Amino acid sequence: MPRGFFFDNTRCTGCRTCMLACKDYRDLDADRTFRRVIDYEGGSCELAPDNTVTQDVFAYHISLSCNHCNQPACTKVCPTGAMHKDDLGLVWPDTTKCIGCGYCTMACPYHAPRIDEDLKRSSKCDGCRERVARGLTPICVEACPLRALDFGTPYELSERHPGTVRSIVPMPDESATSPNLLILPSAAAECAAEKGGSIVNRAEAGL
């Protein structure tokens, strides 16, 4: 049964608690993360002759990890079958089969899989599958102080969180992989869909 995340774009303040909780739980070093926060900004301001300023600026944050897609690009290109979807509906690499080729890294439009430079194997969010198997939520969901994250089946999430979409700017269109990610868009995200903008922390987010 598919499982995935809900993200409330109206609540997220970009605090990075989800990232830090994941890094601590997984004992990841400073250069690795299974969840990232994207900062997106746009709009402009204008100074009038009378020294008044008009503006239409906006900014918002997107907390993003693996979306455990229905049609994961990473599993399609994996030559050994290491990257797979398990019986919990979660996508993760079997390190006993992974050869570290990096095809999954290149294929994923969400930049979820990364090659562990020490192990020379693919690594990524597995939805905290050992916690999910015990009836718990992923550690990032539990840690979020604003309760901007939730986890479950798409049906459960849509029941708990109406009015969601599967993609907001600057994410790829949902048709790419059919992600199990439901997003409640903010007014700023709706503004970005019309006016555009840019990611302002590409280096930090590894994009």
Order of alpha helices (4+ residues) and beta strands (2+ residues): beta-alpha-beta-beta-beta-beta-alpha-beta-beta-alpha-beta-beta-alpha-alpha-beta-alpha-beta-alpha-beta-alpha
